[in-house]
Amino acid sequence: MTVIEPKIELHLHLEGAAPAAFIRQIAFEKRMNINGIFDDHGNYAYRDFWHFLEVYEVATSTLSRPEDYARLTRAVLQESAASGVVYCETFLSPDFCGGRDVGAWRDYLAAIHEAAAGAERDFGIVLRGIVTPIRHFGPEKARETALCAAETAGDFIVGFGLAGDEKKWQPIDFKWSFECAREAGLRLTCHAGEWGGPESVRAAWRDLGVERIGHGVRAIEDPRLVEDLAEAGVVLECCPGSNIALGIYPDWPAHPIARLRERGVRVTISTDDPPFFHTTMAREYAHLAEAFGWDDAVFLGIARTSAEAAFCDPDTRDKIMKKLEKADV
């Protein structure tokens, strides 16, 4: 079989998509010693999810200027386009881009947006941004991030989310930030059901009013929740390779994405932080095809679900849909 293109990705952390070689080069240019975050082969090295968060933040510390993010954006989108991705939504955090200062955030955002426009022209991939507070930084800093999001909501910044350590705080603690983003016209998603269990999915959905859940796969542990998600049409931004690399599931056949889909939940496919987990969108598709026997019709259906769930404007969605229609032959 052939694994169909084009692909659509809704759950990608921009800094987490930075190739290790890219981060090493930036660190070399700035004379920063971050060798402790790499293994003997030059790949990112971490022990578990919480150590992964620490390594992630060290790698991100090298990206201290808008031009760093411009270079990163182009490199990431070139990689994504090589896997057949035509539309991508990426998580962006003013915590890393300007320290939650609106003026500095605008400078970073302008650099990212300009690089994205160049990548669209050169590689045919469209990028949109989802502003994302870091959960373990706390609700007060999230409010500052939400204000940055509200000030820059528009054609490029289309969503608001929440990422980080699910063990810290509760979704309800971030309600003010989500209401601020909603009032600014942003669409809402939230990481849940990765480490927090099925109850974290229900809490994010109930307390924050999100229409998408980042990961969400542990909903499978609560049959009633699965029924409720399917009935409500809540979309899960599934990242199977990430879940397996971090040890939530032992292998691809054990991952619940197929069972969730069979029970009527709207699932999508993404890579999360691909170089950390040694994956790409092409590899995700290939592993899923092998594990579950999915054919091109299944993948095309999931791509349509992704396009329908994308936070972009209607005109952009129509263009994506036309690319999917051309693939349906």
N, C-alpha and C positions, 0 to 999 in steps of 0.2 A: 504494500500500500504506500501511498504518498501522504505525507502530513501536510494538510492544506495550508496555504497562505491566502489572504493576509491574516495577521494576528492582531489582537487588541489587548493591551495590558493596562489594568486599572490600579495595580498595587505595586509601586516601585519607589523606593527611597533613593533620592538622587545621590546623596553621599554614600549610601550603602551600595550603589551601583558602580562606584569608582573602582576600576581595576587596581589591584595591589601595585602593579608597576607604575601606574599613574601617580598614586599617592607617594611611592618611593621617590619618583622624579621630583614632585613638588617639594618634598622634604629635603632632598639633596640641594635643590636650588636655594632653599631658605636656610640651609645648614642646620636642620632640625634632626635630632637623633630619635627616631621612633622604631629602631630595629627590633625592639621587644615585642612588637605586634605581628611579626612575621615568622613563619617556620623556615626550616633549612632550604626549602624550595622556593622561598619568596612569596608564598601565599599567606593570607591572613591566618593567624593562629589564635584559637580561643578554646576554653575548657567546657563552657556551658553557655546558656542564654545570657546570664547575667554578666559573665566575663565578656561575651560577645558585645554587650552594650558598652562596656568599658573600652574594648578595642575599637569599636565603631567611633566613639567620641575622640579617641586619640588620633585615629586616621583623619577625622573631620577637622581636628585642630590645625592641620596643615593648610586648610582652605580658608585663608584669612582676608582675601581681597575679592572684589567683584570679578576681576579678570580670572581668578582661580576657578570661580564657578562657571564662567563662560567657557573656559577650556574643558571643564568637567562635563558640562551639558553637551557639548559637541561630541566628546568621546563616548559618553553613555548612549546618546542617540544613534551614533554610527554603529555601535555594537547591537543595539536593539533592531535597527533597520536590517542588519545582516541576518537576523533571525526571522525576518518577515513581518516585523511589527510596523503597522502603518499609523497607529494611534496609541498614545501612551499618556497616562496621568501619573504625575510624580509628586511625592510628598516633599514639601519645602518648609523649612522651619526658620523663622526669624531668630530663634535662639542661636542658631549657627550663622545666620546671615545678618550680621549687624547688631547682635545683642538685644533684639526686640526694640530697637530704636527705629521709629517709622521712617525717618529720613535715610538712615543707613540701609534699612531694608529695601527702600525704593531703589537705591543704587545697585544693590545685589540683584534685585528682581529685573531691573532694566538690562543688566548684563546677561542674565539667564534667558530672558525673553529674546534678546537680539541673537544669541547663539542658537536658540530654538528655531527662530525664523530662518537662519542660515541652514540649519540641518533639514528643515522642511524643504527648502529649495534644492539642496544637494542630495538628500537621501530619501525624500518623499515621506518622511515621518512627521506626524503632528504631535506636539506636546502641549499639555495643559497642566496647571499647578493646583495642588491642594495644600493649603497652609495647615501646618500640623504642630501643635504644641507637644512638648515632651512630657509625658505623664509624670515621670518621677521627678521632674523639676517643680511640680506642684501647681495648684490651682491659681495662685496669684500671678505667677509668671505666665500661665496660660491666658489670663485676661489680657496681659500686654500683647501676647501673640495674636489674640483675637482682634484687638484693635488694629494691629498691623494688617491683618487679613481684611477687615472691614474697610480700611482706607484704600486698599488696592484691589478690591473685588472688581471683576470685569470679564472681558473676553478671555484673558489668559489665566487669571486666578479664578477658578470656578468652584472650588470646594473647600471644606474645612474638616479636619479630622483630629484624631488623638492617637499618638504612638508612644512606645516606651514600655516600662515595666508594669504589667497588669496587676502586680501585687501591691502597687502603691496607689493609695487613694481609691475612690469609687467613682463611677461615671457621674453620679449626681453632683459630685464636688465640682464638676466642670460645666455645670448647666448654664451658668452666666455666660461663659465663653461661647457655648454653642448657640445660645439665644442671640448673642451679639452677631455671630456669623450668619445666622438665619435671617435676621433683620436686614443684613447687608446683601441678601439675595444669594448667599452661597449654599450649595448643596452639602449634605452632611454624611460623613462616614466615621467609623471608630474601630480601632483595633480591639478585638475581644475574642474570647473562645480559642485562644492559643494556649496561654498558661493559666488563665483564670477560670477555665471550666465553663460548662453551659450556662451557669448562672450569670457569668459576666456578659454573655451574649444578650440574655433577656434584659439585664440591667441597662446595657448601652442602648438597646432598642427602645425600652420603656422610658428611661429617664432622659435620654438625649434626643429622641425622635429621629434617629438616623434612618436613612433608606438603604444604606449598604453597611456591611460589617467586614472589617479587615480580618481575614482568616475565618473565624467563626466555626471552624470545623468540629470543635468539641461539642457543638450543639447535638451531634449524633448521639451523645450520651443521654439525652432527654427526649424521648419520642414525642412527647406533647409539644415541646419547643420546636422540633422539626416540623410538625404539622402546622404550627402557628406561623413559622417563617414561610413555609410553602404557601399557605393561604394568603398571607399579607404581601407576598411577592418581594420580600427582602432579599437582596442580592449579597452573596458571599464572595469576597475577593480571596479565593483560595490560592495558596502558594505551596503546593505539595512538596517540592524540592526543599524548601525552607523548613517545613515541618519535619521532614525525614532527617535532614542534616542536623537539626537541633535535638533530635531524639524524641520528639513527641510521638512519632510512629516509627516502627522498626524498618519498614520497607514500603515500596510503592503499592503492592497489593493490599497492604493493611490500611492505607490511607482511605478516609471515608468519603472522598469527593464523589465517587461513583454511587455509593449508597445514598448520599444526600440528593444527588441528581435524580436517582430512581424514585425517590420519595417526593419529588416535585419541587425541591428547593432550587432556586435559580443560582447556579454556580458559574464562576468565571475562573480564568487561569492567569496567574502572574508569577513573577520570580522573586519579589520582595527585595533581597539584597544579593543579586546573583553571584558576584565574585566571591563573596563570603561562603556561599553554599555550592560553588562549583556547578552552576547551572546557567542556562539561557532559556529563552522561550522555546527555541527549537528543541532543546533537550527535554523540557517539561512535556511538550507534545509527544515526543518520541517515547518517553517513559510511560506516559499515560496510555498511549496506544498499545504498548507491549503489556502493561499490567491489566488493562481492562478490555482490550480488543476494540477500542474505539476506532471508528473509521472517519473518513473525511466529513461525512454527513453530521456526525456527532460534534466534531470540532467546529464545523461551520455554524451549527446551532449555538454552541457556546460563544462563538465570536459575535453572533447576532445578539445574544443576551448581553454581552459586554457592551456592544454599541448602544443598545437600548438603555443600559444603566449608566453610560458615560455622562459626566456632568457638563459636557460641552454644549454650545448653542445648537439650535436645530439645523442651521445650515451646515455646520461641521459634521453633525451626525448624519445628515443626508449624504454627504460626500463619502463618509465611511461606509454607509450602507450600500452605496453604488459599487464600491470596491468589492464588497462581499457578494453582491449580485453577480459581478463578473466572474467571481471564483466558483459560483454555483453552476457548474456546467456538467 
